[in-house]
Amino acid sequence: MLRLRKVPGRISFAGSDKLESAMDSKLALQQKQAQFRALQRLTPQQRLDAFLVHCRLVTSLRQAGAARRGATRRQG
């Protein structure tokens, strides 16, 4: 049975933090910390702009994948 637990800012599975920390390298951990500090320095408007750019990129990737799958289905 999966158990969810609330962590501020996200929902995680019980025990998932142990798995994440076991898989992270020192470099990956340093990068995550640097990204978190950079995020804290952004203004609300900058955060919103960054989220908008992220959403556009994810949408483009999704559309490209759907187009690729459609082309593959038509060929074979």
PyMOL commands that set and color helices and strands:
alter all, ss='L'
color gray80, all
select helices_A, chain A and resi 16-23+26-41+44-75
alter helices_A, ss='H'
color red, helices_A
select strands_A, chain A and resi 4-7+10-13
alter strands_A, ss='S'
color yellow, strands_A
deselect
rebuild
show_as cartoon
